Amino acid sequence: MKWITAIIKPFKLDEVREALAEAGVQGMTVTEVKGFGRQHGHTELYRGAEYVVDFLPKLKIEIAVSNEQAERAIEAISSTARTGKVGDGKIMVFDLEQVIRIRTQEVDADAL
């Protein structure tokens, strides 16, 4: 099993959600986050004053998938979240040791 965490631009959420659903992913957690990567933020002008926006708004998507679904899920995220511009985000994949569904006590693949 794999735990996939993706940091994406907020306006791409609906497209990514639909692509993941088509890839067979049944659930996800989405969190509003702020951060920066290589772009280190940017400067903006407000009422004539220039200020630096260090942390940019992003969304963090977290999904748990079987090993068989992992490549399809990664492809779904990367192809739909890509704009070709700086700040498109990252996808991180971790091995998932155990999953337990609290309500039924199902474990691992049955709990996904």
N, CA, C and O atoms as CSV, one atom per row, in Angstrom:
chain,resi,resn,atom,element,x,y,z
A,1,MET,N,N,0.846,-1.179,0.000
A,1,MET,CA,C,0.000,0.000,0.000
A,1,MET,C,C,0.889,1.238,0.000
A,1,MET,O,O,2.022,1.205,0.480
A,2,LYS,N,N,0.368,2.305,-0.535
A,2,LYS,CA,C,1.122,3.562,-0.643
A,2,LYS,C,C,0.308,4.708,-0.068
A,2,LYS,O,O,-0.919,4.722,-0.159
A,3,TRP,N,N,1.005,5.666,0.524
A,3,TRP,CA,C,0.432,6.917,1.000
A,3,TRP,C,C,0.965,7.985,0.065
A,3,TRP,O,O,2.171,8.228,0.017
A,4,ILE,N,N,0.071,8.627,-0.682
A,4,ILE,CA,C,0.486,9.640,-1.653
A,4,ILE,C,C,0.053,11.003,-1.147
A,4,ILE,O,O,-1.119,11.225,-0.841
A,5,THR,N,N,1.012,11.909,-1.065
A,5,THR,CA,C,0.756,13.288,-0.669
A,5,THR,C,C,1.120,14.174,-1.851
A,5,THR,O,O,2.227,14.091,-2.384
A,6,ALA,N,N,0.191,15.014,-2.252
A,6,ALA,CA,C,0.438,15.918,-3.375
A,6,ALA,C,C,0.152,17.347,-2.935
A,6,ALA,O,O,-0.866,17.616,-2.296
A,7,ILE,N,N,1.043,18.250,-3.274
A,7,ILE,CA,C,0.858,19.682,-3.043
A,7,ILE,C,C,0.550,20.291,-4.409
A,7,ILE,O,O,1.358,20.198,-5.333
A,8,ILE,N,N,-0.623,20.916,-4.532
A,8,ILE,CA,C,-1.043,21.440,-5.831
A,8,ILE,C,C,-1.559,22.870,-5.691
A,8,ILE,O,O,-1.788,23.363,-4.587
A,9,LYS,N,N,-1.734,23.521,-6.844
A,9,LYS,CA,C,-2.359,24.846,-6.856
A,9,LYS,C,C,-3.852,24.686,-6.565
A,9,LYS,O,O,-4.473,23.744,-7.057
A,10,PRO,N,N,-4.434,25.584,-5.781
A,10,PRO,CA,C,-5.842,25.433,-5.361
A,10,PRO,C,C,-6.840,25.307,-6.503
A,10,PRO,O,O,-7.792,24.536,-6.389
A,11,PHE,N,N,-6.658,26.031,-7.590
A,11,PHE,CA,C,-7.652,26.009,-8.661
A,11,PHE,C,C,-7.654,24.697,-9.442
A,11,PHE,O,O,-8.524,24.493,-10.290
A,12,LYS,N,N,-6.707,23.812,-9.177
A,12,LYS,CA,C,-6.630,22.530,-9.867
A,12,LYS,C,C,-7.357,21.401,-9.123
A,12,LYS,O,O,-7.391,20.271,-9.611
A,13,LEU,N,N,-7.934,21.686,-7.962
A,13,LEU,CA,C,-8.509,20.637,-7.130
A,13,LEU,C,C,-9.603,19.845,-7.837
A,13,LEU,O,O,-9.570,18.615,-7.817
A,14,ASP,N,N,-10.560,20.504,-8.453
A,14,ASP,CA,C,-11.673,19.791,-9.079
A,14,ASP,C,C,-11.196,18.849,-10.186
A,14,ASP,O,O,-11.680,17.723,-10.302
A,15,GLU,N,N,-10.257,19.310,-10.985
A,15,GLU,CA,C,-9.724,18.466,-12.059
A,15,GLU,C,C,-9.003,17.248,-11.497
A,15,GLU,O,O,-9.170,16.134,-11.994
A,16,VAL,N,N,-8.195,17.469,-10.454
A,16,VAL,CA,C,-7.452,16.372,-9.842
A,16,VAL,C,C,-8.421,15.383,-9.190
A,16,VAL,O,O,-8.242,14.171,-9.316
A,17,ARG,N,N,-9.433,15.882,-8.502
A,17,ARG,CA,C,-10.416,15.010,-7.846
A,17,ARG,C,C,-11.118,14.120,-8.874
A,17,ARG,O,O,-11.277,12.919,-8.657
A,18,GLU,N,N,-11.534,14.714,-9.988
A,18,GLU,CA,C,-12.203,13.940,-11.036
A,18,GLU,C,C,-11.274,12.901,-11.652
A,18,GLU,O,O,-11.695,11.775,-11.917
A,19,ALA,N,N,-10.024,13.264,-11.881
A,19,ALA,CA,C,-9.063,12.327,-12.458
A,19,ALA,C,C,-8.783,11.169,-11.495
A,19,ALA,O,O,-8.650,10.023,-11.927
A,20,LEU,N,N,-8.693,11.460,-10.202
A,20,LEU,CA,C,-8.471,10.401,-9.223
A,20,LEU,C,C,-9.678,9.471,-9.137
A,20,LEU,O,O,-9.520,8.257,-9.002
A,21,ALA,N,N,-10.875,10.034,-9.214
A,21,ALA,CA,C,-12.078,9.200,-9.199
A,21,ALA,C,C,-12.087,8.265,-10.401
A,21,ALA,O,O,-12.442,7.094,-10.267
A,22,GLU,N,N,-11.701,8.763,-11.575
A,22,GLU,CA,C,-11.622,7.929,-12.776
A,22,GLU,C,C,-10.551,6.850,-12.643
A,22,GLU,O,O,-10.666,5.781,-13.241
A,23,ALA,N,N,-9.504,7.133,-11.853
A,23,ALA,CA,C,-8.425,6.163,-11.636
A,23,ALA,C,C,-8.793,5.136,-10.563
A,23,ALA,O,O,-8.021,4.215,-10.296
A,24,GLY,N,N,-9.970,5.290,-9.947
A,24,GLY,CA,C,-10.423,4.316,-8.963
A,24,GLY,C,C,-10.138,4.660,-7.519
A,24,GLY,O,O,-10.364,3.836,-6.632
A,25,VAL,N,N,-9.642,5.869,-7.261
A,25,VAL,CA,C,-9.378,6.286,-5.879
A,25,VAL,C,C,-10.707,6.659,-5.234
A,25,VAL,O,O,-11.455,7.475,-5.772
A,26,GLN,N,N,-10.999,6.062,-4.084
A,26,GLN,CA,C,-12.317,6.226,-3.476
A,26,GLN,C,C,-12.401,7.328,-2.437
A,26,GLN,O,O,-13.507,7.761,-2.112
A,27,GLY,N,N,-11.300,7.796,-1.908
A,27,GLY,CA,C,-11.369,8.839,-0.889
A,27,GLY,C,C,-10.088,9.646,-0.848
A,27,GLY,O,O,-9.049,9.211,-1.343
A,28,MET,N,N,-10.171,10.807,-0.262
A,28,MET,CA,C,-8.992,11.660,-0.125
A,28,MET,C,C,-9.206,12.649,1.004
A,28,MET,O,O,-10.337,12.909,1.412
A,29,THR,N,N,-8.128,13.187,1.494
A,29,THR,CA,C,-8.159,14.268,2.467
A,29,THR,C,C,-7.505,15.477,1.821
A,29,THR,O,O,-6.432,15.365,1.228
A,30,VAL,N,N,-8.147,16.630,1.935
A,30,VAL,CA,C,-7.612,17.862,1.354
A,30,VAL,C,C,-7.444,18.886,2.468
A,30,VAL,O,O,-8.365,19.123,3.250
A,31,THR,N,N,-6.270,19.485,2.534
A,31,THR,CA,C,-5.955,20.480,3.549
A,31,THR,C,C,-5.435,21.737,2.871
A,31,THR,O,O,-4.618,21.656,1.954
A,32,GLU,N,N,-5.905,22.906,3.320
A,32,GLU,CA,C,-5.344,24.161,2.824
A,32,GLU,C,C,-4.030,24.404,3.553
A,32,GLU,O,O,-3.980,24.385,4.783
A,33,VAL,N,N,-2.969,24.632,2.787
A,33,VAL,CA,C,-1.642,24.855,3.352
A,33,VAL,C,C,-1.013,26.066,2.683
A,33,VAL,O,O,-1.519,26.564,1.678
A,34,LYS,N,N,0.082,26.530,3.242
A,34,LYS,CA,C,0.865,27.607,2.634
A,34,LYS,C,C,2.308,27.164,2.609
A,34,LYS,O,O,2.767,26.463,3.511
A,35,GLY,N,N,3.023,27.569,1.580
A,35,GLY,CA,C,4.423,27.202,1.498
A,35,GLY,C,C,5.087,27.813,0.288
A,35,GLY,O,O,4.487,28.589,-0.455
A,36,PHE,N,N,6.346,27.444,0.108
A,36,PHE,CA,C,7.074,27.880,-1.085
A,36,PHE,C,C,8.132,26.847,-1.404
A,36,PHE,O,O,8.563,26.080,-0.543
A,37,GLY,N,N,8.534,26.843,-2.637
A,37,GLY,CA,C,9.601,25.971,-3.108
A,37,GLY,C,C,10.689,26.814,-3.703
A,37,GLY,O,O,11.167,27.758,-3.073
A,38,ARG,N,N,11.084,26.492,-4.895
A,38,ARG,CA,C,12.168,27.220,-5.557
A,38,ARG,C,C,11.796,28.663,-5.868
A,38,ARG,O,O,12.677,29.515,-5.985
A,39,GLN,N,N,10.484,28.954,-6.004
A,39,GLN,CA,C,10.105,30.317,-6.383
A,39,GLN,C,C,10.245,31.295,-5.221
A,39,GLN,O,O,10.283,32.505,-5.443
A,40,HIS,N,N,10.324,30.798,-3.984
A,40,HIS,CA,C,10.519,31.642,-2.796
A,40,HIS,C,C,9.508,32.782,-2.700
A,40,HIS,O,O,9.860,33.879,-2.267
A,41,GLY,N,N,8.282,32.545,-3.090
A,41,GLY,CA,C,7.252,33.574,-2.990
A,41,GLY,C,C,7.403,34.604,-4.094
A,41,GLY,O,O,8.114,34.385,-5.075
A,42,HIS,N,N,6.723,35.732,-3.920
A,42,HIS,CA,C,6.787,36.795,-4.917
A,42,HIS,C,C,6.415,38.119,-4.252
A,42,HIS,O,O,5.972,38.145,-3.104
A,43,THR,N,N,6.601,39.219,-4.990
A,43,THR,CA,C,6.240,40.528,-4.446
A,43,THR,C,C,4.936,40.996,-5.084
A,43,THR,O,O,4.658,40.716,-6.250
A,44,GLU,N,N,4.149,41.709,-4.295
A,44,GLU,CA,C,2.892,42.270,-4.788
A,44,GLU,C,C,2.830,43.738,-4.411
A,44,GLU,O,O,3.536,44.193,-3.511
A,45,LEU,N,N,1.982,44.470,-5.108
A,45,LEU,CA,C,1.797,45.889,-4.856
A,45,LEU,C,C,0.399,46.103,-4.290
A,45,LEU,O,O,-0.586,45.692,-4.905
A,46,TYR,N,N,0.300,46.741,-3.123
A,46,TYR,CA,C,-0.994,47.014,-2.505
A,46,TYR,C,C,-1.033,48.466,-2.057
A,46,TYR,O,O,-0.264,48.876,-1.187
A,47,ARG,N,N,-1.944,49.253,-2.663
A,47,ARG,CA,C,-2.065,50.682,-2.360
A,47,ARG,C,C,-0.735,51.412,-2.420
A,47,ARG,O,O,-0.416,52.241,-1.568
A,48,GLY,N,N,0.029,51.081,-3.447
A,48,GLY,CA,C,1.296,51.769,-3.666
A,48,GLY,C,C,2.463,51.218,-2.879
A,48,GLY,O,O,3.603,51.618,-3.114
A,49,ALA,N,N,2.211,50.309,-1.950
A,49,ALA,CA,C,3.300,49.731,-1.151
A,49,ALA,C,C,3.605,48.326,-1.660
A,49,ALA,O,O,2.702,47.526,-1.904
A,50,GLU,N,N,4.868,48.052,-1.811
A,50,GLU,CA,C,5.289,46.734,-2.262
A,50,GLU,C,C,5.563,45.859,-1.047
A,50,GLU,O,O,6.195,46.299,-0.087
A,51,TYR,N,N,5.087,44.621,-1.091
A,51,TYR,CA,C,5.366,43.697,0.003
A,51,TYR,C,C,5.612,42.295,-0.554
A,51,TYR,O,O,5.189,41.966,-1.663
A,52,VAL,N,N,6.295,41.494,0.228
A,52,VAL,CA,C,6.685,40.158,-0.201
A,52,VAL,C,C,5.694,39.141,0.341
A,52,VAL,O,O,5.379,39.142,1.531
A,53,VAL,N,N,5.207,38.280,-0.533
A,53,VAL,CA,C,4.372,37.160,-0.126
A,53,VAL,C,C,5.286,35.945,-0.073
A,53,VAL,O,O,5.601,35.348,-1.102
A,54,ASP,N,N,5.716,35.580,1.153
A,54,ASP,CA,C,6.661,34.479,1.310
A,54,ASP,C,C,5.996,33.115,1.134
A,54,ASP,O,O,6.560,32.220,0.506
A,55,PHE,N,N,4.811,32.963,1.685
A,55,PHE,CA,C,4.126,31.681,1.651
A,55,PHE,C,C,2.921,31.770,0.724
A,55,PHE,O,O,2.036,32.605,0.911
A,56,LEU,N,N,2.902,30.902,-0.272
A,56,LEU,CA,C,1.831,30.906,-1.255
A,56,LEU,C,C,0.762,29.877,-0.881
A,56,LEU,O,O,1.094,28.816,-0.353
A,57,PRO,N,N,-0.507,30.169,-1.144
A,57,PRO,CA,C,-1.560,29.209,-0.816
A,57,PRO,C,C,-1.491,27.988,-1.732
A,57,PRO,O,O,-1.363,28.115,-2.950
A,58,LYS,N,N,-1.577,26.825,-1.134
A,58,LYS,CA,C,-1.566,25.555,-1.859
A,58,LYS,C,C,-2.597,24.635,-1.212
A,58,LYS,O,O,-3.154,24.955,-0.161
A,59,LEU,N,N,-2.845,23.500,-1.843
A,59,LEU,CA,C,-3.671,22.455,-1.259
A,59,LEU,C,C,-2.829,21.194,-1.129
A,59,LEU,O,O,-2.045,20.857,-2.016
A,60,LYS,N,N,-3.006,20.509,-0.011
A,60,LYS,CA,C,-2.338,19.224,0.191
A,60,LYS,C,C,-3.391,18.136,0.084
A,60,LYS,O,O,-4.361,18.123,0.841
A,61,ILE,N,N,-3.198,17.227,-0.854
A,61,ILE,CA,C,-4.087,16.088,-1.045
A,61,ILE,C,C,-3.371,14.856,-0.507
A,61,ILE,O,O,-2.205,14.615,-0.822
A,62,GLU,N,N,-4.077,14.081,0.307
A,62,GLU,CA,C,-3.506,12.851,0.845
A,62,GLU,C,C,-4.437,11.696,0.504
A,62,GLU,O,O,-5.641,11.764,0.751
A,63,ILE,N,N,-3.868,10.632,-0.067
A,63,ILE,CA,C,-4.659,9.450,-0.410
A,63,ILE,C,C,-3.883,8.192,-0.034
A,63,ILE,O,O,-2.653,8.166,-0.074
A,64,ALA,N,N,-4.619,7.164,0.327
A,64,ALA,CA,C,-4.053,5.844,0.576
A,64,ALA,C,C,-4.562,4.929,-0.530
A,64,ALA,O,O,-5.768,4.847,-0.767
A,65,VAL,N,N,-3.648,4.245,-1.204
A,65,VAL,CA,C,-4.028,3.390,-2.327
A,65,VAL,C,C,-3.274,2.069,-2.256
A,65,VAL,O,O,-2.249,1.952,-1.584
A,66,SER,N,N,-3.804,1.083,-2.963
A,66,SER,CA,C,-3.094,-0.189,-3.090
A,66,SER,C,C,-1.882,0.008,-3.997
A,66,SER,O,O,-1.797,0.991,-4.734
A,67,ASN,N,N,-0.959,-0.928,-3.934
A,67,ASN,CA,C,0.224,-0.833,-4.797
A,67,ASN,C,C,-0.167,-0.806,-6.268
A,67,ASN,O,O,0.478,-0.140,-7.077
A,68,GLU,N,N,-1.237,-1.539,-6.614
A,68,GLU,CA,C,-1.682,-1.593,-8.006
A,68,GLU,C,C,-2.253,-0.259,-8.478
A,68,GLU,O,O,-2.133,0.079,-9.656
A,69,GLN,N,N,-2.870,0.499,-7.580
A,69,GLN,CA,C,-3.478,1.785,-7.948
A,69,GLN,C,C,-2.479,2.933,-7.950
A,69,GLN,O,O,-2.755,3.986,-8.524
A,70,ALA,N,N,-1.340,2.752,-7.330
A,70,ALA,CA,C,-0.412,3.863,-7.086
A,70,ALA,C,C,0.006,4.573,-8.369
A,70,ALA,O,O,-0.075,5.800,-8.440
A,71,GLU,N,N,0.450,3.836,-9.380
A,71,GLU,CA,C,0.926,4.478,-10.607
A,71,GLU,C,C,-0.192,5.233,-11.322
A,71,GLU,O,O,0.029,6.325,-11.846
A,72,ARG,N,N,-1.397,4.651,-11.343
A,72,ARG,CA,C,-2.533,5.342,-11.974
A,72,ARG,C,C,-2.855,6.629,-11.224
A,72,ARG,O,O,-3.147,7.648,-11.849
A,73,ALA,N,N,-2.806,6.598,-9.883
A,73,ALA,CA,C,-3.104,7.781,-9.085
A,73,ALA,C,C,-2.047,8.863,-9.304
A,73,ALA,O,O,-2.377,10.040,-9.446
A,74,ILE,N,N,-0.793,8.464,-9.330
A,74,ILE,CA,C,0.297,9.427,-9.549
A,74,ILE,C,C,0.158,10.077,-10.921
A,74,ILE,O,O,0.307,11.292,-11.051
A,75,GLU,N,N,-0.125,9.283,-11.931
A,75,GLU,CA,C,-0.300,9.813,-13.286
A,75,GLU,C,C,-1.500,10.751,-13.352
A,75,GLU,O,O,-1.440,11.789,-14.011
A,76,ALA,N,N,-2.583,10.395,-12.675
A,76,ALA,CA,C,-3.781,11.242,-12.666
A,76,ALA,C,C,-3.475,12.600,-12.051
A,76,ALA,O,O,-3.901,13.630,-12.573
A,77,ILE,N,N,-2.740,12.605,-10.946
A,77,ILE,CA,C,-2.396,13.876,-10.286
A,77,ILE,C,C,-1.447,14.687,-11.152
A,77,ILE,O,O,-1.687,15.867,-11.411
A,78,SER,N,N,-0.370,14.055,-11.599
A,78,SER,CA,C,0.649,14.816,-12.329
A,78,SER,C,C,0.135,15.369,-13.650
A,78,SER,O,O,0.517,16.471,-14.044
A,79,SER,N,N,-0.717,14.630,-14.337
A,79,SER,CA,C,-1.185,15.120,-15.633
A,79,SER,C,C,-2.234,16.224,-15.486
A,79,SER,O,O,-2.303,17.116,-16.332
A,80,THR,N,N,-3.048,16.183,-14.434
A,80,THR,CA,C,-4.092,17.198,-14.299
A,80,THR,C,C,-3.643,18.417,-13.498
A,80,THR,O,O,-4.193,19.502,-13.684
A,81,ALA,N,N,-2.667,18.267,-12.617
A,81,ALA,CA,C,-2.217,19.404,-11.809
A,81,ALA,C,C,-1.177,20.254,-12.530
A,81,ALA,O,O,-0.883,21.369,-12.099
A,82,ARG,N,N,-0.630,19.750,-13.602
A,82,ARG,CA,C,0.450,20.447,-14.315
A,82,ARG,C,C,-0.085,21.631,-15.113
A,82,ARG,O,O,-1.025,21.495,-15.897
A,83,THR,N,N,0.536,22.806,-14.899
A,83,THR,CA,C,0.246,23.976,-15.725
A,83,THR,C,C,1.458,24.338,-16.584
A,83,THR,O,O,1.337,25.079,-17.559
A,84,GLY,N,N,2.620,23.811,-16.214
A,84,GLY,CA,C,3.846,24.138,-16.932
A,84,GLY,C,C,4.545,25.358,-16.372
A,84,GLY,O,O,5.568,25.790,-16.904
A,85,LYS,N,N,4.001,25.918,-15.302
A,85,LYS,CA,C,4.584,27.109,-14.686
A,85,LYS,C,C,5.189,26.751,-13.334
A,85,LYS,O,O,4.869,25.718,-12.747
A,86,VAL,N,N,6.065,27.622,-12.855
A,86,VAL,CA,C,6.683,27.427,-11.552
A,86,VAL,C,C,5.602,27.348,-10.486
A,86,VAL,O,O,4.631,28.104,-10.522
A,87,GLY,N,N,5.770,26.435,-9.541
A,87,GLY,CA,C,4.820,26.337,-8.437
A,87,GLY,C,C,3.718,25.321,-8.644
A,87,GLY,O,O,2.742,25.316,-7.894
A,88,ASP,N,N,3.846,24.451,-9.651
A,88,ASP,CA,C,2.821,23.428,-9.882
A,88,ASP,C,C,2.693,22.458,-8.712
A,88,ASP,O,O,1.614,21.907,-8.492
A,89,GLY,N,N,3.757,22.238,-7.967
A,89,GLY,CA,C,3.673,21.410,-6.774
A,89,GLY,C,C,4.565,20.191,-6.810
A,89,GLY,O,O,5.470,20.074,-7.636
A,90,LYS,N,N,4.284,19.280,-5.881
A,90,LYS,CA,C,5.084,18.070,-5.719
A,90,LYS,C,C,4.153,16.901,-5.418
A,90,LYS,O,O,3.040,17.084,-4.926
A,91,ILE,N,N,4.634,15.690,-5.726
A,91,ILE,CA,C,3.961,14.455,-5.325
A,91,ILE,C,C,4.989,13.637,-4.554
A,91,ILE,O,O,6.098,13.402,-5.034
A,92,MET,N,N,4.612,13.211,-3.367
A,92,MET,CA,C,5.487,12.390,-2.538
A,92,MET,C,C,4.786,11.067,-2.260
A,92,MET,O,O,3.595,11.046,-1.947
A,93,VAL,N,N,5.517,9.972,-2.374
A,93,VAL,CA,C,4.941,8.640,-2.206
A,93,VAL,C,C,5.688,7.926,-1.083
A,93,VAL,O,O,6.917,7.868,-1.069
A,94,PHE,N,N,4.913,7.385,-0.142
A,94,PHE,CA,C,5.473,6.688,1.009
A,94,PHE,C,C,4.887,5.278,1.079
A,94,PHE,O,O,3.748,5.055,0.669
A,95,ASP,N,N,5.659,4.339,1.593
A,95,ASP,CA,C,5.115,3.020,1.881
A,95,ASP,C,C,4.186,3.131,3.077
A,95,ASP,O,O,4.489,3.824,4.048
A,96,LEU,N,N,3.067,2.450,3.003
A,96,LEU,CA,C,2.056,2.488,4.057
A,96,LEU,C,C,2.050,1.125,4.729
A,96,LEU,O,O,1.727,0.116,4.102
A,97,GLU,N,N,2.404,1.098,5.990
A,97,GLU,CA,C,2.573,-0.159,6.704
A,97,GLU,C,C,1.252,-0.840,7.051
A,97,GLU,O,O,1.102,-2.047,6.861
A,98,GLN,N,N,0.301,-0.072,7.558
A,98,GLN,CA,C,-0.957,-0.677,7.978
A,98,GLN,C,C,-2.086,0.348,7.923
A,98,GLN,O,O,-1.881,1.529,8.200
A,99,VAL,N,N,-3.284,-0.121,7.561
A,99,VAL,CA,C,-4.485,0.706,7.561
A,99,VAL,C,C,-5.562,-0.065,8.315
A,99,VAL,O,O,-5.728,-1.268,8.113
A,100,ILE,N,N,-6.292,0.630,9.182
A,100,ILE,CA,C,-7.383,0.007,9.932
A,100,ILE,C,C,-8.615,0.888,9.804
A,100,ILE,O,O,-8.566,2.075,10.124
A,101,ARG,N,N,-9.725,0.311,9.335
A,101,ARG,CA,C,-10.991,1.036,9.303
A,101,ARG,C,C,-11.580,0.951,10.711
A,101,ARG,O,O,-11.842,-0.146,11.204
A,102,ILE,N,N,-11.787,2.074,11.349
A,102,ILE,CA,C,-12.220,2.104,12.739
A,102,ILE,C,C,-13.584,1.445,12.925
A,102,ILE,O,O,-13.766,0.658,13.854
A,103,ARG,N,N,-14.533,1.754,12.064
A,103,ARG,CA,C,-15.903,1.253,12.236
A,103,ARG,C,C,-15.984,-0.265,12.193
A,103,ARG,O,O,-16.650,-0.870,13.032
A,104,THR,N,N,-15.309,-0.897,11.216
A,104,THR,CA,C,-15.467,-2.337,11.013
A,104,THR,C,C,-14.258,-3.148,11.445
A,104,THR,O,O,-14.319,-4.377,11.479
A,105,GLN,N,N,-13.159,-2.479,11.776
A,105,GLN,CA,C,-11.897,-3.135,12.140
A,105,GLN,C,C,-11.252,-3.880,10.953
A,105,GLN,O,O,-10.377,-4.722,11.155
A,106,GLU,N,N,-11.680,-3.574,9.730
A,106,GLU,CA,C,-11.015,-4.149,8.565
A,106,GLU,C,C,-9.598,-3.604,8.512
A,106,GLU,O,O,-9.334,-2.489,8.963
A,107,VAL,N,N,-8.685,-4.400,7.956
A,107,VAL,CA,C,-7.300,-3.969,7.907
A,107,VAL,C,C,-6.765,-4.002,6.482
A,107,VAL,O,O,-7.267,-4.715,5.613
A,108,ASP,N,N,-5.734,-3.209,6.282
A,108,ASP,CA,C,-4.967,-3.128,5.043
A,108,ASP,C,C,-5.844,-2.898,3.808
A,108,ASP,O,O,-6.654,-1.970,3.807
A,109,ALA,N,N,-5.709,-3.710,2.764
A,109,ALA,CA,C,-6.429,-3.438,1.509
A,109,ALA,C,C,-7.931,-3.398,1.700
A,109,ALA,O,O,-8.618,-2.629,1.028
A,110,ASP,N,N,-8.462,-4.220,2.612
A,110,ASP,CA,C,-9.912,-4.202,2.875
A,110,ASP,C,C,-10.353,-2.888,3.486
A,110,ASP,O,O,-11.506,-2.490,3.324
A,111,ALA,N,N,-9.465,-2.212,4.180
A,111,ALA,CA,C,-9.809,-0.942,4.837
A,111,ALA,C,C,-9.754,0.244,3.882
A,111,ALA,O,O,-10.294,1.309,4.178
A,112,LEU,N,N,-9.105,0.060,2.746
A,112,LEU,CA,C,-9.012,1.161,1.785
A,112,LEU,C,C,-10.347,1.329,1.082
A,112,LEU,O,O,-10.489,2.205,0.229
